[in-house]
Amino acid sequence: MLGCYDFCGHYDWIFNWLKEQGGTELLYQYWDEAIYGDSQQHAAELIGSKGLSGMKEYWGHTLEEEAPAGGYAAGIVGDRFWMEMNDCPSRGFLMRNGIEFSRDYCDHCLGWIGPMMKKAGFTVNHAHNHCGQCYWEFMPLQNSGEPEPSIESLKQRLLREWDGEKMETDRFEQANDVCKKRVNTQGQ
């Protein structure tokens, strides 16, 4: 059985290989079917049945098990669940070991989490900086089509820190689809 760190390099290689074989459509299909639709069914069932408390239960257990070296924070504020990852164990492993096949490795998270959240009745605000840091915010889907404000204190603090470092960030606002990415280069 492969442990978490054992499969990170293989996972990254598979993402790149799929993209080379069939483009982003095949890669996105893999994330949707193999990760969301298969390996993460337990997460979908938990979050689908318990909502915010299911998110807290799932990510609380998962993040404790993965034990990010730089720590993380998560919680429920009103009708939203948020997470802040300071050192992603998966991306961090790839960086520490000089492994990088897929430029957008971090997108696989939204690739399976986005559809899961949509089915559970939530939408996503997310940003990552390709350096193992990210924030997540899950909120109920709104019928108006107007973006709901995010938890500004968390989001703005992180983005200000990243922008100060002139990092490239990928951002998703009110997104349940990995195709909704906005790329900000050098803090723009």
N, C-alpha and C positions, 0 to 999 in steps of 0.2 A: 504494500500500500504506500502510495506517495504522500508525503507530508506537504503542508502548505508551501514551504520554501522549495521543496523538490520540484513542484510542478510549475512554478512561476516562469522559469525560462522556457519550458515546453509550451506553456499557454501563450506566451508572447510570440514564440516561433509559429505556432499554429495560426494565430491571428494574422501575421504577415503572410504566411503561405496561402491562407484562404483568400486574402485580398489579392494576391498575385494570380491565383487561379480563376477567381470569378468576380473580382472587383469588390467595392464596398457593399454591394447588394448581398453577396454571398456571406461576407463577414457579418453584416447586420442580421441576416437570417440565422446564422450560427448562434449569435448572442441571444436572439429571441427564442429559438427552438431548443438549443442544447443547454443553455444556462437558465434562462427564465422558465422555459417550458419543461425542463427535465431536472437538472441538478438542484434548482432552487425552489422546487414545488413546496417544500416545507415552509420556506419563508413566505411564499405567496399565500398559502393556507393560513398561516399564523396572522399575517397582516390583514388579509381579507376578512378574517373572522373577528379580530380584536382591534383593528385600526391602530390608533396611536399607541396604546399599551402593547400591542403586538410588535410594533416597530421598536419600542423600548426593550422589549424582551428579546427580540431577534438580534438587534445590533449590540445590545448590552452583552449578551452571551458571545457573539461572534468577535467583538472587539476585545473582550477579556481574553478569549482564546488565542487570538492573533497577537495580542500584546504589543501594540505599536510602541517602539522605543521612545519616541518623542511625545507620547501620550495622545489622548483624544478627549473630547468633551461631547456630551450629548444630553438632550433633555426635551421636555415637552413645555411649550409656551403657548397657552391658549389652545387653539385648534391646530397647532403645528408641532411637528417633531423636527429637531435639528441635530446635526452632527458637525463637528470640526475635527479633522484628522491632521495632526501635526507631523506625522512621519508614517506614511502608509507602509505596512510590512511588505506588501507585494511589490509595489513600485520601488521602495527602498532597497529591497533585495536585488532587484535588477540593476539599480544604479550602483550599489556597492560592489557588485560583481561584474560590472562593465557589460551587461547583457542588454541589448536593445535592438530588436528586430523590427518591431512595429512602432511607428512614430506616435500613434494615438492609443497606446496601450490603455491609458486611463479611461478612454471612452467605453470600454467594455462594461464598466459599472453602470453607466446610464443606459447602455444597450440592453441590459436585463432588468434593471431597477425601474426604468421609465415605464415599460409596458406593465410591469407588476403593479406599480402605483396607480396607473390609469385604471386598471381593472378593479383595484380596491377603492377607487373614487378620489384619488389624490393626484396632484401635479407637483413638479419638482423645480426648485431653484438650486443650481449647482455650479461650482467653479472649481477648477483644478489648475495647478501651475506646472505640471510635468516634473515636479521635484518632490513628489510624495506628500503634498499638502492639498487639502480640499475642504470645501464646506458643502453641506447638504441641507436643504430645507424642504420638507414635505407638507403640503397644505391641501385642504379639500379643493376639488375641482369647482370652479365657479361657472355658472351658466351665462354670465354677462359677456364673457369673452375679454373683459378688461383685466389686465394684470393686477393681481393683488400685491400690496406692498410686502416686501420681505422683512425678515428680522434684521433691520438695518444695523444695529450695533455689532452683531456678529459679522455679517456680510461686509459692511463697509470697513471694519477694522482689518479683516483679512485682506481684502482687495487693496486697501491703502498700503499695507505691509508689502504685498506682492508687487504693487506698482512702484513702490519705493525702490525695490530691487530691480526694476525694469525687466521683470519676468514675462514671458508669454503665458497668457492665461486663456483657457477655454471656458466659456460661460454658457450656461443654459438657463433661460428665464421662462418660467411657466411651461416647461417642456416635459413631455413623456416620450419623446422620440429623439434619438441620437442625431438625427439630421438637423435638429434645431440649434446647432452649435454656432456660437459667435466666438471668433478668435481675436484676442487683443494682443498685439505684439508690442513688446517693450513698454508696457504700462499705458498704452493708448486706449 
